[in-house]
Amino acid sequence: MNAPASSLHKPQVVIIGAGFGGLYAARALKHAPVEITVIDRRNHHLFQPLLYQVATAGLSPGDIAYPIRAVLARQMNARVLLEEALEIDPATRTVKLCDGVLKYDYLILATGASHAYFGHDDWEPFAPGLKSLEDALEIRRRILVAFERAERETDAAQKNELLTFVIVGGGPTGVELAGAIAEISRQVLVRDFRAINPKDARVLLVEAGPRILPSYPEDLSAAAEVSLKKLGAEVRTKCPVTAVRESQVVVGGECLHAATVLWAAGVAASPLARSLSAPLDKVGRVMVEPDLSIPGHPETFVIGDLANFPHQTGRPLPGVAPVAIQQGRHAARNILRLVKGQPSEPFKYLDKGRLATIGRAAGVADLGSLKFSGYIAWLAWLFVHIFFLIGFRNRFVVLFEWAWAYFTNQRGARLITGDVDKVRPGTRP
Ligand SMILES: Cc1cc2nc3c(=O)[nH]c(=O)nc-3n(C[C@H](O)[C@H](O)[C@H](O)COP(=O)(O)OP(=O)(O)OC[C@H]3O[C@@H](n4cnc5c(N)ncnc54)[C@H](O)[C@@H]3O)c2cc1C
């Protein structure tokens, strides 16, 4: 394995998953003497940190997704396959695909994670999570249709139910969703209806733990709660969800009637990890070695949301894009070292801090010794997110769209949605 590559056979590197980890790994191997196959079941890289903007009609899907093929178009040592990986056999170094089998010399597995319903997968149809463009459009549809149905509803209790939005999970995604929905109801839709006042919408963010944004310092959690309340959202902490049914959610023992319940809690690793026969943690993430490989297989790397890397802090690193990006680049560097016959090196995460936004003018920033909240934090968030948008061409388009929506309070064509008659809460069309 550690022998230098011969000039006849270029080592085959297979990267499964073109999210942040996989795509940055592929790009880091641009000048390497290897042949890369990038496999993804979608044809686009998705900038997940801005998904909630699509779900709340702030951005269009095309603003935050970019074809993987286009990202790698100029990288001649990389090819892209639109495929789903079903199984990996590290012993024979093969990946079983829906259509065929692929052999590899080096593998980077970067298929990410999703939400967990804590053993209640039957809750998902009534409380969808936000992970893909389809999820974002479905959530946008449910939010807009709830207002449309409320406009025609004559029964007061039904109307209240339609105008109640519950977001489960007080992490960054839950906070961002709650802020954006509160803002839509108070500012964006405010003049558009006749029979209802969208300002009457009740937006509740519920969290099982003692505070929202639990991974942030306490003062920033408190600042985020104040900002949410200013926007008109309610925050309930220490309120675990114990049941979700159609238009109902039981929170801290109380049954809330809400036509729109959204899920932003828990982590469930990609099921592909199970086929590796490597040790997994309790949410299914792979326990990786210090160099990001799996035990007994120095040529097989697992990165990003799918990896549990406890070697630096004693706890898993957070499931955020910078971890995936840095691990992608590191796994690529280690492959290069192995190709040259050198030993791999341990990974070290450089934590540059965290940012979250609440509505269009507030945020929280935890940049190590620098912690702040409010408008400046929101501006910092805006700058960082625009800067890292992977489809480099559309950065300016996105910035313009945002600026337009910001200064005019209009979301235009992004407020469109599907046929209301086909809509039943808790069902997908
Ligand atoms: C709504 C939301 C908001 C977020 N906000 C932030 C934020 O503000 N800041 C931040 O830093 N992080 C944020 N994150 C987290 C960040 O997006 C993830 O940490 C990051 O995307 C992880 O990268 P990854 O490469 O491990 O996996 P992903 O980016 O999830 O990529 C996984 C890829 O694998 C593909 N795939 C999965 N299974 C298969 C299969 N069997 N075969 C083929 N392909 C497969 C998927 O299609 C996908 O392209 C957010 C995440 C979400 C969902």
The ligand as an SDF file (V2000), in Angstrom:
LIG
                    3D

 53 58  0  0  0  0  0  0  0  0999 V2000
  -30.2500   23.2860    7.4240 C   0  0  0  0  0  0  0  0  0  0  0  0
  -28.7620   23.2300    7.7340 C   0  0  0  0  0  0  0  0  0  0  0  0
  -28.1040   24.3840    8.1160 C   0  0  0  0  0  0  0  0  0  0  0  0
  -26.7390   24.3580    8.4020 C   0  0  0  0  0  0  0  0  0  0  0  0
  -26.1160   25.5240    8.7570 N   0  0  0  0  0  0  0  0  0  0  0  0
  -24.7680   25.5260    8.9260 C   0  0  0  0  0  0  0  0  0  0  0  0
  -24.0680   26.7530    9.1900 C   0  0  0  0  0  0  0  0  0  0  0  0
  -24.6660   27.8180    9.2890 O   0  0  0  0  0  0  0  0  0  0  0  0
  -22.7030   26.6890    9.3120 N   0  0  0  0  0  0  0  0  0  0  0  0
  -22.0180   25.5170    9.2000 C   0  0  0  0  0  0  0  0  0  0  0  0
  -20.7900   25.5180    9.2740 O   0  0  0  0  0  0  0  0  0  0  0  0
  -22.6440   24.3550    8.9760 N   0  0  0  0  0  0  0  0  0  0  0  0
  -24.0030   24.3280    8.8350 C   0  0  0  0  0  0  0  0  0  0  0  0
  -24.6590   23.1370    8.5840 N   0  0  0  0  0  0  0  0  0  0  0  0
  -23.8860   21.8810    8.6260 C   0  0  0  0  0  0  0  0  0  0  0  0
  -23.0980   21.6570    7.3490 C   0  0  0  0  0  0  0  0  0  0  0  0
  -23.9140   21.8670    6.2180 O   0  0  0  0  0  0  0  0  0  0  0  0
  -22.5670   20.2380    7.3960 C   0  0  0  0  0  0  0  0  0  0  0  0
  -21.7340   20.1220    8.5210 O   0  0  0  0  0  0  0  0  0  0  0  0
  -21.7870   19.8920    6.1460 C   0  0  0  0  0  0  0  0  0  0  0  0
  -22.6130   19.9660    5.0160 O   0  0  0  0  0  0  0  0  0  0  0  0
  -21.1850   18.4900    6.2630 C   0  0  0  0  0  0  0  0  0  0  0  0
  -20.5070   18.2090    5.0720 O   0  0  0  0  0  0  0  0  0  0  0  0
  -20.3390   16.7000    4.6050 P   0  0  0  0  0  0  0  0  0  0  0  0
  -19.4790   16.7660    3.3930 O   0  0  0  0  0  0  0  0  0  0  0  0
  -19.9100   15.8490    5.7320 O   0  0  0  0  0  0  0  0  0  0  0  0
  -21.8010   16.2030    4.2290 O   0  0  0  0  0  0  0  0  0  0  0  0
  -22.9550   16.8680    3.2470 P   0  0  0  0  0  0  0  0  0  0  0  0
  -22.5720   18.2740    2.9680 O   0  0  0  0  0  0  0  0  0  0  0  0
  -24.1930   16.5570    3.9400 O   0  0  0  0  0  0  0  0  0  0  0  0
  -22.7620   16.0390    1.9280 O   0  0  0  0  0  0  0  0  0  0  0  0
  -23.0980   14.7030    1.8130 C   0  0  0  0  0  0  0  0  0  0  0  0
  -23.2410   14.3650    0.3350 C   0  0  0  0  0  0  0  0  0  0  0  0
  -23.3200   12.9610    0.2050 O   0  0  0  0  0  0  0  0  0  0  0  0
  -24.3160   12.6320   -0.7310 C   0  0  0  0  0  0  0  0  0  0  0  0
  -24.7670   11.2720   -0.3980 N   0  0  0  0  0  0  0  0  0  0  0  0
  -25.3350   10.8530    0.7590 C   0  0  0  0  0  0  0  0  0  0  0  0
  -25.5330    9.5370    0.7250 N   0  0  0  0  0  0  0  0  0  0  0  0
  -25.0820    9.1020   -0.4760 C   0  0  0  0  0  0  0  0  0  0  0  0
  -25.0060    7.8180   -1.0990 C   0  0  0  0  0  0  0  0  0  0  0  0
  -25.4060    6.6920   -0.4690 N   0  0  0  0  0  0  0  0  0  0  0  0
  -24.4830    7.7330   -2.3400 N   0  0  0  0  0  0  0  0  0  0  0  0
  -24.0640    8.8600   -2.9890 C   0  0  0  0  0  0  0  0  0  0  0  0
  -24.1080   10.0880   -2.4390 N   0  0  0  0  0  0  0  0  0  0  0  0
  -24.5960   10.1970   -1.1980 C   0  0  0  0  0  0  0  0  0  0  0  0
  -25.3640   13.6950   -0.5470 C   0  0  0  0  0  0  0  0  0  0  0  0
  -26.1750   13.8310   -1.7100 O   0  0  0  0  0  0  0  0  0  0  0  0
  -24.5050   14.9300   -0.2880 C   0  0  0  0  0  0  0  0  0  0  0  0
  -24.1880   15.6190   -1.4770 O   0  0  0  0  0  0  0  0  0  0  0  0
  -26.0190   23.1380    8.3080 C   0  0  0  0  0  0  0  0  0  0  0  0
  -26.6940   21.9750    7.9180 C   0  0  0  0  0  0  0  0  0  0  0  0
  -28.0530   22.0060    7.6290 C   0  0  0  0  0  0  0  0  0  0  0  0
  -28.7620   20.7440    7.2040 C   0  0  0  0  0  0  0  0  0  0  0  0
  1  2  1  0
  2  3  1  0
  2 52  2  0
  3  4  2  0
  4  5  1  0
  4 50  1  0
  5  6  2  0
  6  7  1  0
  6 13  1  0
  7  8  2  0
  7  9  1  0
  9 10  1  0
 10 11  2  0
 10 12  1  0
 12 13  2  0
 13 14  1  0
 14 15  1  0
 14 50  1  0
 15 16  1  0
 16 17  1  0
 16 18  1  0
 18 19  1  0
 18 20  1  0
 20 21  1  0
 20 22  1  0
 22 23  1  0
 23 24  1  0
 24 25  2  0
 24 26  1  0
 24 27  1  0
 27 28  1  0
 28 29  2  0
 28 30  1  0
 28 31  1  0
 31 32  1  0
 32 33  1  0
 33 34  1  0
 33 48  1  0
 34 35  1  0
 35 36  1  0
 35 46  1  0
 36 37  1  0
 36 45  1  0
 37 38  2  0
 38 39  1  0
 39 40  1  0
 39 45  2  0
 40 41  1  0
 40 42  2  0
 42 43  1  0
 43 44  2  0
 44 45  1  0
 46 47  1  0
 46 48  1  0
 48 49  1  0
 50 51  2  0
 51 52  1  0
 52 53  1  0
M  END
$$$$
